[in-house]
């Protein structure tokens, strides 16, 4: 409530003089409780100035030598002014009255306006015009030239590992046909995945996504690569190699590509696609599908799981935005387990090579350190499950495969050794038969 009273002249004798002076200032007026507190504060601040708040001056900050040097460096910087671009058309002359009142913009304001206008123009839609000098680079990115080079190198390794004399024309035809088939498959893959690649940071700059090349031209390029490639493999090499090349294009474009948005089984199908090129190289040299071709395909099949699973682990956000069903997104535990299993499988496959009489027994011994190292990184990836371990496993897989194939080639058994071994076995069998004939 309000504590209200009226000041009377008779009761002022018991009130101190300063307080009386303050009260007389509000003569014959109603005083509320809040106003009474205000008068009391005024009285206290006038007679006890030590209790009043005093603002202390702020001390100057101590400048360190590092900041002084940084400030000197900033003073030494030279700002290059960019002259504003003159307009394409001349403005209409204004009346004299308006011309006098119009404000002249400074060069700094003109530059700021130009800087603000440039990003807006960059964000606007522009028609991409195809130039002939840019066409080779666009077609190289359309065909994924690095992946095509890896496919050709694995096919060449399969050709070199075959236990037959080296045939240079057949080798060149097989490499060219395999490369053309790979370019066709990659181009068709990008044609089908344009709406999904546009949602991923890794693939949003592909030629078809950016409109640097028309879809019709991309399909024509794929056809011009696929048809001559399969024809070279079939007519220039042998029909078995041509059939494997056609089957690989079909498996990559019609099975692997749509399965990427349906099931995690796409990784296993993609591993089969990557395992066929060394088999094609072997069949191009020998004309038959032997145990050595299957072993090379098995090594490439197992190598792709630590390679791709480690790569996809760092691209989980991109695959989620693109709508792809990958192990790293939907089954992260399975992704790490599968990568570790196939790292260990490489050790077993290397030990099988001398058993199948493809290499000497020195191959599993020499390849053991690099196989153990990639298995160690696969275990780290399985245990830690972070980007650092996946990145190390991925970069290790890039040099592990060429080194493993190189060691395998140096330890390969030549055709002469196999012929000598066969001759010795044949002589032993004939000698045994002769001994049997001589016996009564």
Protein Blocks (a to p, Z undefined) as FASTA:
>chain_A
ZZdddddfklmmmpcfklmmmmmmmgoiacdfklmmmmmmmmmmmmmmmlpccddddddd
dddfklmmmmmmmmmpccddddddddfbdcddddfklmmmpccddfklmmmmmmmmmmmm
mmpccdddddfklmmmmmmmmnommlmmmmmmmmmmmmmmpccdcdfklmmmmmmmmmmm
mmmmmmmmmmmmmmmmmmpmklmmgfklnopacfklmmmmmmmmmmmmmmmmmmmmomkl
mmmmmmmmmmmmmmmmmmmmmbmklmmmmmmmmmmmmmmmmmmmnopacfklmmmmmmmm
mmmmmmmmmmmmmmmmmmmmnopacfklmmmmlmmmmmmmmmmmmmmmmmmmmmnomacf
klmmmmmmmmmmmmmmmmmmmmnopaklmmmmmmmmmmmmmmmmmmmmmmpccfklmmmm
mmmmmmmmmmmmmmmmmpZZ
